[in-house]
């Protein structure tokens, strides 16, 4: 008889645990709506000394030498530096230089001063 009592008690605890697990998952459907994604940061006047702000619509474009010349002309930057993955470059900051970072496929990832 003690074995049956133990089994009944074990089953009762398991059933209670299952009910508690179901009750916990139902409450997540009433979660409040998420906030909108934050707006991308804007550049301050000193961060935009090379004219990078005007060129942000070119992020995602395929890089070509013709596009490089256009970026230089539209930005008014003194020089343009193209940064490719795995390529070495100096870490010095030049406010009048336009930095164009590419991915492995040659697509523009960022355009900023540097």
FIZA-647698 format. One line per field, with one value per atom (N, C-alpha, C, CB): atom name; x, y, z negated; residue in one letter. Coordinates in steps of 0.001 Angstrom, whole numbers, plus 500000, padded with zeros to 6 digits. Glycine has a CB too. Layout:
% residues N
atomo <- c(CA / ...) .
x <- c(X / ...) .
y <- c(Y / ...) .
z <- c(Z / ...) .
residuo <- c(A / ...) .
END
This chain:
% residues 114
atomo <- c(N / CA / C / CB / N / CA / C / CB / N / CA / C / CB / N / CA / C / CB / N / CA / C / CB / N / CA / C / CB / N / CA / C / CB / N / CA / C / CB / N / CA / C / CB / N / CA / C / CB / N / CA / C / CB / N / CA / C / CB / N / CA / C / CB / N / CA / C / CB / N / CA / C / CB / N / CA / C / CB / N / CA / C / CB / N / CA / C / CB / N / CA / C / CB / N / CA / C / CB / N / CA / C / CB / N / CA / C / CB / N / CA / C / CB / N / CA / C / CB / N / CA / C / CB / N / CA / C / CB / N / CA / C / CB / N / CA / C / CB / N / CA / C / CB / N / CA / C / CB / N / CA / C / CB / N / CA / C / CB / N / CA / C / CB / N / CA / C / CB / N / CA / C / CB / N / CA / C / CB / N / CA / C / CB / N / CA / C / CB / N / CA / C / CB / N / CA / C / CB / N / CA / C / CB / N / CA / C / CB / N / CA / C / CB / N / CA / C / CB / N / CA / C / CB / N / CA / C / CB / N / CA / C / CB / N / CA / C / CB / N / CA / C / CB / N / CA / C / CB / N / CA / C / CB / N / CA / C / CB / N / CA / C / CB / N / CA / C / CB / N / CA / C / CB / N / CA / C / CB / N / CA / C / CB / N / CA / C / CB / N / CA / C / CB / N / CA / C / CB / N / CA / C / CB / N / CA / C / CB / N / CA / C / CB / N / CA / C / CB / N / CA / C / CB / N / CA / C / CB / N / CA / C / CB / N / CA / C / CB / N / CA / C / CB / N / CA / C / CB / N / CA / C / CB / N / CA / C / CB / N / CA / C / CB / N / CA / C / CB / N / CA / C / CB / N / CA / C / CB / N / CA / C / CB / N / CA / C / CB / N / CA / C / CB / N / CA / C / CB / N / CA / C / CB / N / CA / C / CB / N / CA / C / CB / N / CA / C / CB / N / CA / C / CB / N / CA / C / CB / N / CA / C / CB / N / CA / C / CB / N / CA / C / CB / N / CA / C / CB / N / CA / C / CB / N / CA / C / CB / N / CA / C / CB / N / CA / C / CB / N / CA / C / CB / N / CA / C / CB / N / CA / C / CB / N / CA / C / CB / N / CA / C / CB / N / CA / C / CB / N / CA / C / CB / N / CA / C / CB / N / CA / C / CB / N / CA / C / CB / N / CA / C / CB / N / CA / C / CB / N / CA / C / CB / N / CA / C / CB / N / CA / C / CB / N / CA / C / CB / N / CA / C / CB / N / CA / C / CB / N / CA / C / CB / N / CA / C / CB) .
x <- c(500786 / 500000 / 500845 / 499097 / 501965 / 502773 / 503287 / 503944 / 503529 / 504019 / 502982 / 504399 / 501714 / 500644 / 500495 / 499308 / 500649 / 500554 / 501682 / 500585 / 502877 / 504009 / 503784 / 505299 / 503295 / 503036 / 501954 / 502632 / 500908 / 499838 / 500359 / 498658 / 501194 / 501764 / 502683 / 502536 / 503469 / 504372 / 503574 / 505290 / 502510 / 501663 / 500997 / 500599 / 500568 / 499940 / 500924 / 499406 / 502166 / 503182 / 503499 / 504460 / 503589 / 503869 / 502731 / 504081 / 501499 / 500339 / 500315 / 499041 / 500620 / 500667 / 501751 / 500928 / 502898 / 503980 / 503591 / 505221 / 502889 / 502434 / 501453 / 501793 / 500522 / 499560 / 500246 / 498513 / 501219 / 501944 / 502701 / 502921 / 503267 / 503985 / 503061 / 504702 / 501870 / 500898 / 500412 / 499718 / 500199 / 499714 / 500748 / 499361 / 502030 / 503083 / 503208 / 504393 / 502967 / 503138 / 501986 / 503289 / 500813 / 499662 / 499828 / 498394 / 500563 / 500696 / 501579 / 501251 / 502414 / 503291 / 502550 / 504397 / 501340 / 500606 / 500040 / 499487 / 499997 / 499476 / 500590 / 498676 / 501739 / 502874 / 502555 / 504171 / 503018 / 502765 / 503522 / 503187 / 503048 / 503740 / 505141 / 502922 / 506030 / 507412 / 507491 / 508351 / 508485 / 508749 / 509342 / 509699 / 509231 / 509841 / 511354 / 509396 / 511997 / 513461 / 513981 / 513999 / 515117 / 515654 / 516121 / 516814 / 516034 / 516501 / 518024 / 516027 / 518601 / 520065 / 520648 / 520520 / 521831 / 522418 / 522749 / 523674 / 522622 / 523012 / 524432 / 522026 / 525084 / 526468 / 526486 / 527286 / 527375 / 527553 / 528325 / 528295 / 528396 / 529096 / 530552 / 529017 / 531210 / 532621 / 532777 / 533250 / 531792 / 531855 / 531554 / 530892 / 530941 / 530549 / 531434 / 529098 / 532639 / 533529 / 533861 / 534816 / 533770 / 534102 / 532870 / 534794 / 531683 / 530461 / 529814 / 530751 / 530149 / 529625 / 528110 / 530284 / 527532 / 526086 / 525284 / 525686 / 525743 / 525028 / 525064 / 525612 / 525933 / 526151 / 525560 / 527604 / 524825 / 524338 / 523389 / 523643 / 522788 / 521912 / 522691 / 521080 / 524028 / 524861 / 525271 / 526107 / 524973 / 525243 / 524367 / 524956 / 524988 / 524283 / 524505 / 522819 / 525122 / 525437 / 526699 / 525611 / 526795 / 528012 / 529072 / 527746 / 530271 / 531348 / 531971 / 532420 / 532193 / 532945 / 533848 / 531988 / 534826 / 535704 / 534919 / 536896 / 533956 / 533126 / 532328 / 532172 / 531826 / 531098 / 532036 / 530414 / 533271 / 534251 / 534460 / 535580 / 534617 / 534810 / 533579 / 535110 / 532415 / 531176 / 531071 / 529960 / 531418 / 531382 / 532337 / 531727 / 533519 / 534504 / 533981 / 535837 / 533385 / 532878 / 531679 / 532482 / 530735 / 529540 / 529831 / 528525 / 530824 / 531115 / 531948 / 531819 / 532820 / 533756 / 534943 / 533058 / 535107 / 536212 / 537544 / 536016 / 538596 / 539931 / 540417 / 540923 / 540041 / 540463 / 539450 / 541887 / 539468 / 538584 / 539454 / 537576 / 539164 / 539880 / 538857 / 540623 / 539147 / 538284 / 538889 / 538111 / 538098 / 538568 / 537889 / 538285 / 538708 / 538214 / 538546 / 538824 / 537757 / 538031 / 539434 / 536995 / 540148 / 541483 / 542587 / 541503 / 542243 / 543232 / 543771 / 542617 / 545066 / 545687 / 545526 / 547187 / 545315 / 545221 / 545602 / 543796 / 545957 / 546381 / 545170 / 547140 / 545417 / 544347 / 544248 / 544566 / 545063 / 545004 / 543651 / 546162 / 543137 / 541862 / 542114 / 540990 / 541474 / 541521 / 540087 / 542338 / 539671 / 538290 / 537908 / 538074 / 538903 / 538604 / 538649 / 539583 / 538861 / 538941 / 537638 / 540148 / 537132 / 535937 / 536368 / 535095 / 535871 / 536149 / 534953 / 536460 / 535198 / 534154 / 534539 / 533988 / 533745 / 534027 / 533174 / 533757 / 533829 / 533155 / 533102 / 533867 / 532166 / 532149 / 532883 / 530678 / 532880 / 533600 / 533084 / 533500 / 531822 / 531218 / 531417 / 529728 / 532061 / 532290 / 531100 / 532636 / 530270 / 529094 / 529436 / 527828 / 529058 / 529363 / 528590 / 529018 / 529319 / 528727 / 528597 / 529541 / 529611 / 529560 / 530273 / 530200 / 529823 / 530458 / 530554 / 529648 / 531786 / 531985 / 533315 / 531939 / 533513 / 534770 / 535821 / 534595 / 537052 / 538094 / 539380 / 537725) .
y <- c(498807 / 500000 / 501282 / 499985 / 501346 / 502558 / 502891 / 502407 / 501886 / 502134 / 502872 / 500822 / 502500 / 503176 / 504631 / 502418 / 504897 / 506247 / 507113 / 506229 / 506547 / 507277 / 507590 / 506480 / 506662 / 506859 / 507906 / 505541 / 507859 / 508848 / 510243 / 508479 / 510326 / 511625 / 512155 / 511508 / 511282 / 511689 / 512183 / 510520 / 511466 / 511883 / 513228 / 510824 / 513426 / 514700 / 515854 / 514650 / 515671 / 516721 / 516992 / 516331 / 515952 / 516126 / 516886 / 514757 / 516542 / 517199 / 518674 / 516511 / 518976 / 520360 / 521146 / 520400 / 520493 / 521145 / 521442 / 520283 / 520532 / 520756 / 521909 / 519494 / 521966 / 523066 / 524409 / 522840 / 524428 / 525676 / 526129 / 525498 / 525181 / 525531 / 526099 / 524323 / 525571 / 526079 / 527467 / 525127 / 527679 / 528975 / 530061 / 528915 / 529737 / 530728 / 531159 / 530190 / 530269 / 530626 / 531460 / 529388 / 531377 / 532132 / 533620 / 531614 / 533990 / 535392 / 536176 / 535503 / 535538 / 536268 / 536832 / 535372 / 536328 / 536843 / 538227 / 535892 / 538654 / 539967 / 541002 / 539880 / 540738 / 541655 / 542960 / 541013 / 544090 / 545380 / 545442 / 546569 / 546246 / 546355 / 546940 / 547228 / 546552 / 547049 / 548474 / 546142 / 549200 / 550548 / 550464 / 551315 / 551554 / 551612 / 551571 / 552880 / 551114 / 551086 / 552520 / 550356 / 552725 / 554086 / 554590 / 554136 / 555874 / 556505 / 556420 / 557991 / 556315 / 556287 / 557605 / 556017 / 557543 / 558775 / 559751 / 558464 / 561015 / 562046 / 562490 / 563253 / 563061 / 563497 / 564945 / 563320 / 565236 / 566620 / 567355 / 566711 / 568654 / 569463 / 569033 / 570956 / 568738 / 568343 / 566948 / 568390 / 566051 / 564710 / 564704 / 563798 / 565778 / 565853 / 566818 / 566271 / 567056 / 568015 / 567596 / 568174 / 566314 / 565829 / 565713 / 564483 / 566033 / 565974 / 564606 / 566424 / 563719 / 562350 / 562287 / 561534 / 563216 / 563193 / 563236 / 564371 / 563990 / 564125 / 562856 / 565267 / 561909 / 560736 / 559454 / 560543 / 559518 / 558305 / 557481 / 558675 / 558079 / 557305 / 556350 / 558242 / 556461 / 555546 / 554289 / 556271 / 554237 / 553020 / 551913 / 553229 / 550783 / 549673 / 549604 / 549777 / 550650 / 550652 / 549842 / 552100 / 549286 / 548597 / 549656 / 547676 / 549464 / 550433 / 550293 / 550254 / 551431 / 551504 / 552728 / 551578 / 552787 / 553962 / 555203 / 553725 / 555036 / 556171 / 556703 / 555761 / 555795 / 556213 / 556894 / 555013 / 556428 / 557063 / 558519 / 556307 / 558771 / 560145 / 560999 / 560154 / 560403 / 561125 / 561452 / 560304 / 560503 / 560747 / 561866 / 559471 / 561847 / 562894 / 564255 / 562599 / 564308 / 565573 / 566077 / 565410 / 565177 / 565581 / 565960 / 564472 / 565314 / 565576 / 566820 / 564405 / 567094 / 568188 / 567803 / 569367 / 566507 / 566020 / 566229 / 564528 / 566414 / 566594 / 565311 / 567032 / 564174 / 562886 / 561816 / 562510 / 560699 / 559571 / 558350 / 559302 / 557646 / 556409 / 555268 / 556492 / 554260 / 553090 / 551985 / 552628 / 551471 / 550433 / 549113 / 550830 / 548141 / 546811 / 545840 / 546321 / 544763 / 543789 / 543202 / 542671 / 543137 / 542558 / 543490 / 541343 / 544667 / 545624 / 546444 / 546553 / 546673 / 547495 / 548974 / 547136 / 549780 / 551220 / 551898 / 551642 / 553169 / 553896 / 554231 / 555184 / 554411 / 554736 / 556245 / 553996 / 557037 / 558478 / 559025 / 559189 / 559985 / 560600 / 561901 / 560851 / 562030 / 563276 / 563687 / 563107 / 564798 / 565255 / 565557 / 566484 / 565896 / 566253 / 565049 / 567308 / 563847 / 562647 / 561858 / 561759 / 561414 / 560585 / 559126 / 560888 / 558373 / 556941 / 556165 / 556551 / 555298 / 554453 / 553010 / 554694 / 552338 / 550947 / 550002 / 550721 / 548975 / 547995 / 546637 / 547880 / 545791 / 544403 / 543541 / 543892 / 542226 / 541314 / 541359 / 539898 / 541718 / 541765 / 543119 / 541450 / 544072 / 545385 / 546322 / 545241 / 546064 / 546909 / 547869 / 546036 / 549127 / 550148 / 549851 / 551567 / 549749 / 549506 / 550770 / 548501 / 551640 / 552908 / 553985 / 552768 / 555195 / 556384 / 557373 / 556980 / 557739 / 558693 / 559413 / 557970 / 560390 / 561131 / 560351 / 562556 / 560505 / 559816 / 559846 / 558449) .
z <- c(500000 / 500000 / 500000 / 498825 / 499273 / 499278 / 500680 / 498318 / 501519 / 502867 / 503706 / 503539 / 503562 / 504299 / 503833 / 504122 / 502567 / 502039 / 502584 / 500510 / 502640 / 503189 / 504660 / 503008 / 505410 / 506827 / 507031 / 507487 / 506253 / 506369 / 506028 / 505448 / 505002 / 504620 / 505713 / 503291 / 506320 / 507399 / 508598 / 507812 / 508946 / 510063 / 509789 / 510343 / 508562 / 508204 / 508357 / 506766 / 507925 / 508075 / 509540 / 507336 / 510339 / 511764 / 512451 / 512442 / 512120 / 512710 / 512330 / 512262 / 511075 / 510601 / 511349 / 509076 / 511570 / 512312 / 513747 / 512292 / 514375 / 515750 / 515827 / 516313 / 514884 / 514872 / 514656 / 513788 / 513776 / 513512 / 514754 / 512332 / 515502 / 516728 / 517779 / 517282 / 517903 / 518864 / 518481 / 518976 / 517203 / 516739 / 516989 / 515252 / 516853 / 517058 / 518499 / 516588 / 519448 / 520845 / 521375 / 521675 / 520760 / 521223 / 520945 / 520566 / 519907 / 519542 / 520510 / 518151 / 521298 / 522213 / 523407 / 522691 / 523705 / 524856 / 524590 / 525232 / 523340 / 522987 / 522838 / 521700 / 523417 / 523298 / 524024 / 523872 / 523498 / 524166 / 525495 / 523249 / 526432 / 527727 / 527550 / 528705 / 528425 / 528367 / 528883 / 529180 / 528378 / 528871 / 530267 / 527918 / 531002 / 532327 / 532205 / 533080 / 533266 / 533282 / 533217 / 534558 / 532540 / 532454 / 533817 / 531456 / 533994 / 535232 / 535297 / 535316 / 536518 / 536608 / 536106 / 538065 / 535528 / 534995 / 536109 / 534186 / 535792 / 536743 / 536420 / 536707 / 537405 / 537222 / 536776 / 538521 / 535846 / 535435 / 536528 / 534064 / 536391 / 537396 / 537522 / 537036 / 536395 / 536454 / 537048 / 535054 / 536815 / 537380 / 538869 / 536660 / 539376 / 540769 / 541555 / 540875 / 541098 / 541766 / 543194 / 540971 / 543501 / 544839 / 545736 / 544743 / 545227 / 546025 / 546090 / 547394 / 545166 / 545188 / 545017 / 544105 / 544272 / 544018 / 545318 / 543123 / 546290 / 547565 / 548411 / 548358 / 548060 / 548905 / 548351 / 549116 / 547260 / 546596 / 547465 / 545313 / 548477 / 549361 / 550263 / 550215 / 550287 / 551084 / 550313 / 551562 / 549004 / 548232 / 548819 / 546681 / 549141 / 549774 / 551273 / 549496 / 551855 / 553292 / 553553 / 553818 / 554738 / 555162 / 555470 / 556412 / 554951 / 555127 / 556512 / 554038 / 557166 / 558420 / 558343 / 559672 / 559203 / 559235 / 559663 / 560194 / 560546 / 560955 / 559763 / 562102 / 558927 / 557728 / 556750 / 557057 / 556649 / 555776 / 556166 / 555825 / 557451 / 557932 / 557635 / 559447 / 557797 / 557507 / 556021 / 557954 / 555161 / 553722 / 553331 / 552958 / 553899 / 553606 / 554028 / 554311 / 555200 / 555727 / 554912 / 557201 / 554603 / 553867 / 552418 / 553900 / 551812 / 550404 / 550197 / 549799 / 551141 / 550965 / 550103 / 550364 / 549833 / 549008 / 549725 / 548664 / 548935 / 549505 / 550173 / 548418 / 549606 / 550148 / 549750 / 549648 / 550479 / 550182 / 549915 / 551359 / 548819 / 548518 / 548540 / 547121 / 549334 / 549432 / 548579 / 550917 / 547649 / 546724 / 547065 / 545242 / 547474 / 547816 / 546684 / 549159 / 546519 / 545465 / 545590 / 545500 / 544479 / 544449 / 544916 / 545277 / 545390 / 545875 / 544702 / 546955 / 544696 / 543656 / 543996 / 543493 / 542978 / 543168 / 541866 / 543623 / 541929 / 540739 / 539868 / 541130 / 538584 / 537649 / 537389 / 536335 / 538059 / 537840 / 538304 / 538581 / 537585 / 537950 / 538691 / 536700 / 539831 / 540606 / 540882 / 541950 / 540344 / 540477 / 541920 / 539631 / 542752 / 544145 / 545089 / 544628 / 544544 / 545384 / 545284 / 544968 / 546419 / 546476 / 546435 / 547754 / 545453 / 545326 / 545848 / 543848 / 546824 / 547398 / 547091 / 548958 / 546258 / 545873 / 546710 / 544357 / 547261 / 548118 / 547438 / 549475 / 547872 / 547406 / 548433 / 547188 / 548231 / 549133 / 550570 / 548613 / 550742 / 552083 / 552745 / 552005 / 552072 / 552652 / 552508 / 554096 / 551519 / 551255 / 550116 / 550895 / 550264 / 549263 / 547982 / 549795 / 546851 / 545541 / 544720 / 544788 / 544762 / 544037 / 544848 / 542627 / 544642 / 545205 / 544059 / 546444 / 543694 / 542589 / 542763 / 541212 / 541943 / 541971 / 541200 / 541378 / 541605 / 540888 / 541582 / 540641) .
residuo <- c(X / X / X / X / X / X / X / X / X / X / X / X / X / X / X / X / X / X / X / X / X / X / X / X / X / X / X / X / X / X / X / X / X / X / X / X / X / X / X / X / X / X / X / X / X / X / X / X / X / X / X / X / X / X / X / X / X / X / X / X / X / X / X / X / X / X / X / X / X / X / X / X / X / X / X / X / X / X / X / X / X / X / X / X / X / X / X / X / X / X / X / X / X / X / X / X / X / X / X / X / X / X / X / X / X / X / X / X / X / X / X / X / X / X / X / X / X / X / X / X / X / X / X / X / X / X / X / X / X / X / X / X / X / X / X / X / X / X / X / X / X / X / X / X / X / X / X / X / X / X / X / X / X / X / X / X / X / X / X / X / X / X / X / X / X / X / X / X / X / X / X / X / X / X / X / X / X / X / X / X / X / X / X / X / X / X / X / X / X / X / X / X / X / X / X / X / X / X / X / X / X / X / X / X / X / X / X / X / X / X / X / X / X / X / X / X / X / X / X / X / X / X / X / X / X / X / X / X / X / X / X / X / X / X / X / X / X / X / X / X / X / X / X / X / X / X / X / X / X / X / X / X / X / X / X / X / X / X / X / X / X / X / X / X / X / X / X / X / X / X / X / X / X / X / X / X / X / X / X / X / X / X / X / X / X / X / X / X / X / X / X / X / X / X / X / X / X / X / X / X / X / X / X / X / X / X / X / X / X / X / X / X / X / X / X / X / X / X / X / X / X / X / X / X / X / X / X / X / X / X / X / X / X / X / X / X / X / X / X / X / X / X / X / X / X / X / X / X / X / X / X / X / X / X / X / X / X / X / X / X / X / X / X / X / X / X / X / X / X / X / X / X / X / X / X / X / X / X / X / X / X / X / X / X / X / X / X / X / X / X / X / X / X / X / X / X / X / X / X / X / X / X / X / X / X / X / X / X / X / X / X / X / X / X / X / X / X / X / X / X / X / X / X / X / X / X / X / X / X / X / X / X / X / X / X / X / X / X / X / X / X / X / X / X / X / X / X / X / X / X / X / X / X / X / X / X) .
END
